[in-house]
Amino acid sequence: MIWQLIAAIFAGLGAAGIGLILRQLSGKRLPRWIVPALAGVGMLGYQIYYEYNWLTAKQQQLPDSAEVVDVEYDSMFWRPWTYLYPLPVAFEVIDRDHLRTTEANGQRMVEFILYRFKKEVTDRVSHQAYLMNCSKRQWVPLIGDERQPDTAALREMGADAPLYQALCKTS
C-alpha cells in the first residue's frame, strides 16, 4: 500500500514536471493551473492503471500449477469509467498440484481447494476445500479437520462452468 502511494506521488510529480516544461516552452502562455492539473491527472492515471492491472499482477505471483477458474468484475459509481470497462475485483484459483481424484460407486470425485483473492484496501485471500462429483456435476464444501461433506450446501454446476471444465475435463 505504501508503495502504491509513493508511485502515485511520483506519477503526479512527473506529470507536473511535464506541465511545467510545456508552460516554459509556450513562453508562459499556458495558464499556471496547468501544472497542478496535470499532477492530478498523472496521479489519477496511475491509480486507474494500477487498478486495471491488479489481476495480471496477482496472477504473475501465483505458481505455475495455479489455474484461474473465475474472475469477478464490478462497476462503481465513483469510478464512472468502470461502467464501460468493469474492474476486476476478485478471482478464484485452483492448484492443479493438489487435486485428489478418486472413484466411488463408479463416479469420479475430485477433491480440491478453491482459493479466492479479493481486492480490498489490503488484498484478502480465503480458501475452502471442496469435493466435486464429476459424474453428476455436483460440488459440496468439506468442513472441519476431517473434511466431512456439508451436504446441506450441495450445489449443481453446469457442464460449461469453467470450474467444472478445469477439474473434470482435463484432470
Disulfide bonds with the S-S distance in Angstrom:
Cys134-Cys168 1.95
